[in-house]
Amino acid sequence: MPPTTAAGLGATIRTWRDRLPPSAAALPVGRSRRTTGLRREELADLAGVSVDYVVRLEQGRATTPSAQVVASLARALQLTTAERDHLYLLANLAPPSDDTISDHIPPGVHRVLTRLTDVAVAVFAADWQLIWWNRSWAALLGDPSTSPPRNRNFARDRFPVDGSAPHLARWPVADRDPGTTDAAVASDLRRATGRFPHDPRLAALVHDLTTGNERFAALWASGTVAAHREDHKTIAHPAVGPIAIDCDVLTDGDSDHKIVIMTTAPDSPDETKLRLATLTGSFADR
């Protein structure tokens, strides 16, 4: 890659980091800050990369970030679609096309999500890949950042291959009707294959599940097309005990993002437990 391209990549990341106030990323603003934008360590934490890697990117010493890293940086920096595509090009990568799944959350949607501090919220891509979560989500289910990015997929958790353990919940979660949830997830993935027929990540996921999980293979063979919209779960939280929650799934426009919101009944013991779990958690929004 030409040196000018690497310098442009690093300088652009630094510019976008400097312009994003901590409050926009739901980070505390202290009096001792010497910059109005994000610190390098804050960007690294939000993007799920090391501080050293952010430094090397900005200094032009790291010149070939992966598409996954670029997507994470674009999400953490709250870039517009045009800015995200520019970042891909600076990294000598092809921007995502309309027929591939997008992990990019529009800045306006991101700002709304960061204001939902009293509920557990996460965003999944069209293939049920986890791409963002807030502090309450991590406190309720466990911090997903401890799992490799590839494993942060709800469908892989529902339909494990080779006996793999769940990665999105650190403690037991019981569905009111597991069979209905399984069927909804499988049929929703089939719907995604119609919307994104050339997406390699989705194709690999469906291949892994149809060849490695008999339950998914049977549901897939049924040919049902539907979307997963709501559920009721009980979470066996290790610190506060069982929490009964309602799980609602909203869809974000053409990208087919799934905004999953977990709430408890107002003025209930479960609401108190959720608040206690959030207070005891020490996880940053991502």
Secondary structure, DSSP 8 states (H G I E B T S, - for coil): --HHHHHHHHHHHHHHHHHS-GGGGT----TT-S-SS--HHHHHHHHTS-HHHHHHHHTTS-----HHHHHHHHHHTT--HHHHHHHHHHTT-----TTS------HHHHHHHHT-TTSEEEEE-TT-BEEEE-HHHHHHH--GGGS-GGG-BHHHHHS-STT---SS-SS-EEESSHHHHHHHHHHHHHHHHHHSTT-HHHHHHHHHHHHH-HHHHHHHHTT------EEEEEEEETTTEEEEEEEEEEEEGGGTEEEEEEE--TTSHHHHHHHHHHHH------
